[in-house]
Amino acid sequence: LRLRIPPGRMGTVLLALSLLTAAVLCPAAATLRIGAFNIQAFGDSKMSDESVAGIIINILRRYDIVLVQEVRDSDLSAVTELMEQLNDVSSSPYDYEISGPLGRDNYKEMYLFIYRTDVVSVVDTYQYEDPQDIFSREPFVLKVSAPRSKAEEFVMVPLHSAPHDAVAEIDALYDVYLAVVSKWGTDNIVFLGDFNADCAYVRPSDWSSIRLRTSDVFKWLIPDSADSTAGRSHCAYDRIVVCGAKLKRSVVPNSAAVYNFQHAFQLEQEEALAVSDHYPVEVKL
C-alpha cells in the first residue's frame, strides 16, 4: 500500500509524525501524589482494629509517597503489619523508611515515610542533628528520586512540632533548609507535616517571626483558612511548604488540599476520630 500525500500537506504530515515519535520516545511526566498524615498514636491498637486499619490502608493507598507521624511502635510490629496489609491490596509494591524514636523525654515518636517503589526511590537519608535542641522531634530528612515526575529529584523534610513550641520549631525549619542546601546542594525541598501552625499555637501576630513564612523563597501550599482537624475545631495545623525553582514549577495547580476522609468514606465523627484527629494534607507534582 502506497500513500499519496499531496505536496502541500507533506510538512503537516512530517510534523505530525515527529510529534508522535517524540511522544513515544519521551512519554509525558507522570504526576506524583505526596501526602502527610498524623495518625494519632499509631501503633498496635490501631492495626488491631480491623475497620480502623482498613481506613488507614485505603487512605495511604492514595499516595506515591506519604509521611506518617505520631508513630509509637518501638518494635515496628504495627508498621510491619501496616506494610503487609498495604502490599496485599496494592498493585504497586510499597516500602518504607523510618526514623529512630525521637523526643526529649520518655515520650517518643517516629517519622515514617511510605513510598511506591515503582515510582519513587530513596537516594539518601539524614537525621538533622538539631545542635540548639529546638525541635522536640528533629526532622528525619529524605532525598528521593522520582524520575517519571517533573520534579525528578527532591528532598522531604518532616515536622511534627510540639504544640507550645510550634513558632520556634517552624522558624527553625529555615536552619534545616540551610543545612540541606549545604549537605546535598539542592534547594528543591518539601517541608510537610503537623506543624501545629494555627489557632492557639501560632497566632496571626507570630508569623512575622517565622523565617519559613517571611522569606519569599518558600511557597505555602495549604492556606491558613484550611481545616486539617477531624474534630470540632477548625485549624490549619497540617501544612505543605515548597522551595526551589524546579519544585515550585512542578506543583500541579490547585492540587494542594486537605483530604477529608470522614467525608470520603461517609464516616460518623466518632468513626473518623477513631482513625485520627487529623486529616492528611496532600499535593501533586
PyMOL commands that set and color helices and strands:
alter all, ss='L'
color gray80, all
select helices_A, chain A and resi 7-25+44-48+50-60+77-89+163-184+204-209+211-214+245-250+261-264+269-275
alter helices_A, ss='H'
color red, helices_A
select strands_A, chain A and resi 33-42+65-71+94-98+110-116+121-127+140-146+152-158+189-194+218-220+238-243+257-258+281-284
alter strands_A, ss='S'
color yellow, strands_A
deselect
rebuild
show_as cartoon
